[in-house]
Amino acid sequence: MALSISRAASLRSLLAGASLLTAGPALAQSQLAQTQPVVDEVVVTGSRLSEARTAIGTDQPTATISITRQALLSAPAGISGLKMLESLPGFNVQANDPLGLYEFGNSVSIRAFNIQQIGFLLDDIPMGRSDQFGGSPIYRYVENENLDRVTASPGAGDVSRPSYTSLGPIVDYVTRQPSQNFGAHASYSQGSYDLRRGFLRLDTGEHRGLSAFASASLIRGDVWRGPGDFRRDHYEGKVRYQAENIDLTFKTVHNKYADFDSPAITLGQFAGTVGDVFGRSGRDFGYIDYVPTPGAPGSPATAQSLPQTAAGVPFSNPLYGNYYRFAINNRQDHLYALTLRAPLGETQLSATTYYEDKSGYGVSPEAYATSLAAYNNQRLVVPGLTAPRGLQYGLSKIDGDREGVTANLSRTIGVHHLQAGVWFERDRYHRLRQRDNMTNGDPAGSPLLNEPVHLQANYTSMRTIVELFAKDTLQLLDDRLKVELGFRSLGLDYDIGGARNAQDFIAGRRPDIRANWTDNFLPQVGLVYNFDSRDQVFASYSEAMSLPRGADDIFSAASPAAPGPKAERAKNYEIGVRTNRATFNASLTAYRTEFQNRLQPFAAIVPGSTQVETFYQNVGRVEAYGAEFSGQWKPGLLDGRLYFNANLGYNVSTFRDDFATFAISGKTVPDFPEWTAQAGATFEATPWAILNVSARHISSRFGNYLNTESVDGYTIWNAYLDLGGTEAGPLGRLHARLNVDNIFDKTYLGTINPVTAGAATYRPGPPRTVQVTLSADF
């Protein structure tokens, strides 16, 4: 697809500016860091205390905070890199399982943003959409042992960070480089619900500028809620070559994941007030691990027998959809990237090219009556269909690839540090959905993929992204004031073609629908002013636009002639202060966000099944405001061996327009808590024995747009004990860790699937889990 004239003009302007960077003489230092003011680091030290630049984002013009490598390695082994964000201020992270690996149970909100409005990057690689179907969720591509840090900017990520999903927030995952020394790290973990995990990393060491590492991890365990298991095989590798000022790195990630689903449930099902046939209630409400015997038509339904709802069809009762083997997911993802950093005269070049390949499938049940109606609608016009036999095998297959390149030029001239860059990406996604028979219609039978009952979708969508940016960072007032002035130009081309829905098959049409969203000037302004070497104030303003979330679902449901949705837009304001004292450091930020064209997800039961699917509709404007605090304190207790950290977030997110016939203006956005808090205490008994206890609190949340249903807040306590891991002490290079999550076995509802009105569905949070990890360095 061709670029628009305005986008091409922006490209020419940016390239012209970049040429000035490479042509002019060097007038000052070659690195901005040489001109930045030196702010004293926190005086105190500790194995779990971060230096101020990491802990509170010193010298950053926006609220910025990081998860350190020490914190990543103190978490339970195998934990999702996404779930680790719950330790940051303001982040509401919900997970259906203890490690956060079950994709359909994950949710994240920060300020007024959710996971699909956050930009994620991995070693300068933009990760694209976070959709479970067809997207590139960050947790498929990271392993905690290989991460160096995770840095989050919850309100306004740097304008140089490429993303077409971000409406402000950016989260950077930075992996470790290969070690300069030959060595290996191995670990084995065992925990609740038959969790077993092994990890091995081998480093070649550095030889004439060349170094590399390769790692592998295998994880197996049982689903805690209901029957079934999960499996994850994860492989990473990196090869690095360094010569003079040149740094060339090749990176690859391979991830294979499969699991069984667990159902989202209503408050009535959770409380056990709806009279479930199978006697389920509470947080353990899951799918069943047996197939009830078919009963006679009209007979009472029991846990052991289900009556026929269609005479002569034994497995016609829709309740057979509760059998767990009809709820499975399978994904394979592969990522390759090459990054070059090199000088071009006095200008520094950083460029990354990447390729990603993905495939997978999911299965959900469909009831006989639903399949029969759909079959009758299609059988006269769609060849090759077969009448339904009973419960149907609902197959959804995906495949696709993504390729792109980013390039960034930077140069310091006097008080100016100039940056300019370009990003191009093409993302192809193919999806096929159809319903097939099972042997004899029996849920325990084999799928008959040669007997399709009706077809639902077979389409390909394409996203082409061009993003340009330019930024000037100025050091003024004897380096006490840093000012950042920048902008992005973002162009998004979208194309979907093929059979988008069942009606396309019936009508014999294969539409090709195209849309474009472009904004050539999305500004960002930020500043940091140092009062002295310990205290500073910062402020920022930014504007953002993103590809409409759920574009495939929106264009699949709409008439081919219907106009596409407007792009979501946001304006973000921040102001804050930081302080770095002898016994503590802290940051306090106030923010405001204004949305336009907000696309809000809501969940609906797929007809004839127990599965929930999420769709998106435009609900107009949303506004959010609040404050976030983060700090560390080492008061000198017990000879300085005891220290504390705390995060606190306050957030008010409200709709500003009514939606259809629903009066939601002034209502709180569902699944956005008003308060989030996290606090921890660490006791360093010796350098090789560390105990940490922490608590995390989420306040009450609404489940629907009308705010007529809500769930209570909750507090979860966690702890870990680290032994060894240093050259000193009796354990030497051996390391043992005990993690206990949800110490008091709190029962609570976590992830919410919002609805406009009425009863939402929820996923219970995991119970108490225990994990032991043994590791060694060689």
Secondary structure, 3 states (H helix, E strand, C coil): CCCCHHHHHHHHHHHHHHHHHHHCCCCCCCCHHHHCCCCCCCCCCCCCCCCHHHHCCCCCCCCCEEEEHHHHHHCCCCCCCCHHHHHCCCCEEECCCCCCCCHHHCEEEECCEEHHHCEEEECCEECCCCCCCCCCCHHHCCCHHHEEEEEEECCCCCCCCCCCCCCCCEEEEEECCCCCCCEEEEEEEEECCCEEEEEEEEECCCECCEEEEEEEEEEEEECCCCCCEEEEEEEEEEEEEEECCEEEEEEEEEEEEEEECCCCECHHHHHCCCCCCCCCCCCCCCCECCCCEEECCCCCCCCCEEECCCCCCCCCCHHHHHEHHHCEEEEEEEEEEEEEEEEECCEEEEEEEEEEEEEEEEEEEECHHHHHHHHHHHCCCCCCCCCCCCCEEEEEEEEEEEEEEEEEEEEEECCEEEEEEEEEEEEEEEEEEEEEEEHHHCCCCCEEEEEEEEEEEEEEEEEEEEEEEEEEEEEECCCCEEEEEEEEEEEEEEEEEEECCHHHHHHCCCCEEEEEEEEEEEEEEEEEEECCCCEEEEEEEEEEEECCCCHHHHHHHCCCCCCCCCCEEEEEEEEEEEEECCCEEEEEEEEEEEEECCEEEEEEECCCCCCEEEEEEECCCEEEEEEEEEEEECCCHHHHCEEEEEEEEEEEEEECCCECCECCCCCECCCCCCEEEEEEEEEEEECCEEEEEEEEEECCEECECCCCCEECCEEEEEEEEEEECCCCCCCCCEEEEEEEECCCCCCCEEEEECECCCCCEEEECCCCEEEEEEEEEC
